[in-house]
Amino acid sequence: MTAPTPQPAAGRPAALELDDVEVAVPDGDGTRTILAGVALEVRRGELVTIAGRSGAGKSTLLAVAGLLRRPDRGEVTIAGRPTSGLSGRERTVVRRDHVAVVHQSAQLFPSLTAVEQLELVAHIRGRLDRAARERARALLAEVGLAHRMDALPAHLSGGERQRVAVARALMAEPSVLLADEPTAALDPERGQEILDLLAVETRERDLATVVVTHDPVTRSWPDRRLELRGGRLHEAGGPGDDGALT
């Protein structure tokens, strides 16, 4: 699969916005700031990669963006809806309706077949009908697994499991797609295939996608490459940076 050439996202609506986001954690007798006034806007049809050293706060940033963690300060807006004033239940609804996550490991249920992994998403949303079952099969075919729909995770390769995870994320029809080191457990060739798949789906489904990755092959297809340093996001290749993913 060949990733499409990045297209300008200017003029498209932003599906994910972080404004002046701050997160601090206890550190001995004091606190340590993980995110320091982070600002990020990702528009529909745009794919952004974020690199950073271990412990820089990349996973924390994704947790905040995915409404899994409240920031100590700042605003997170999903699909045009500010979330800082929402209750826990309201945040859960926004996350369910608009956000999907692809993890470092596929995190598939071992007793469910590939197609059942996707059908579970519809079941949780109370929408497991004939149309949902057909959509699940269509998505697996789209990610190249038409011949593996009835296979259990134990019988799938690492790359195939990640493809199921991507299809499962798309089953929810999100506005925002977050991927946390989705290629870490894969060899370079399989990793490139997953990254290309994410790029294709971002363009075709008009998603706002953020990928945290150390993989240098991302140079060829993101709309923007950012790095998290000192608690803030910087354009990769900016002053004081050699342009390499760290």
Residue, then its C-alpha position, 0 to 999 in steps of 0.5 A: m500500500t502506498a500512502p497518498t501525498p499529504q494534502p493541505a488541510a487549511g480551510r478544513p474544520a479542526a476536529l482536535e484542539l488543545d489550548d494551553v494544556e498543562v499537566a504536572v505530576p508529583d516528584g519527591d516533595g514537589t511536582r514535575t511539569i510534563l506538559a507546559g502550555v501545549a497547543l495543538e490543532v489537527r484538522r480533518g484529513e490531516l495526519v500529525t506525528i509526534a516524536g520525543r524521548s522516553g518520558a517526554g510525555k507523549s503518552t500523557l499528551l495522547a491520554v489528554a487528547g483522548l479525554l482519558r485524563r483531565p489536564d491541570r489547566g487548559e482546554v481540549t476541544i473535540a469536534g468543536r465541543p470544549t470538554s473542560g466543563l463536562s462531567g465524567r459521563e459527558r466526556t465518556v460520551v464524547r470519547r465514544d462518539h468521536v475518538a478512537v485509539v490504536h495502541q502499541s499492541a493490538q489489544l485484541f480479545p483472544s476469544l474473538t475472531a477478527v470480525e467479532q472484534l469489530e462487531l463488539v464495537a457496534h454491540i457496545r454502542g447498541r447498534l449491532d444489526r445487519a448493517a453493522r455486521e456488513r460494515a465490519r466485514a467491509l472494513l476488514a476487507e479494506v485493510g486487506l484481511a478479507h481472507r482472515m475474518d474468522a481467524l482468532p488473534a493467536h492465528l494472526s501475525g503481528g501486522e495482521r493483528q494491528r490491521v484488525a486494531v485499525a479496522r476496529a478503531l474505524m468501526a466507531e466512525p471517529s472524528v479523531l484517531l490517536a495511535d500510540e507507537p502502533t509499529a513498535a512491535l513490528d518489523p520495519e516492513r510491516g511497520q511501514e504498511i501500518l503507517d501507510l494504512l493510517a495515512v490512507e484512512t486519514r485522507e479517505r475518511d477525513l480524520a484528524t489523526v495523531v501518531v506517536t512514533h519513533d519510526p523514521v519512515t514517517r518522514s514521507w507522509p505526515d502533513r506535519r512532524l512535531e517533537l515534544r521537548g521540554g513539555r512543549l511541541h516543536e516543529a521537527g527540524g526547527p532551530g537546534d534540531d537535526g530533524a531526526l526522530t528521537 
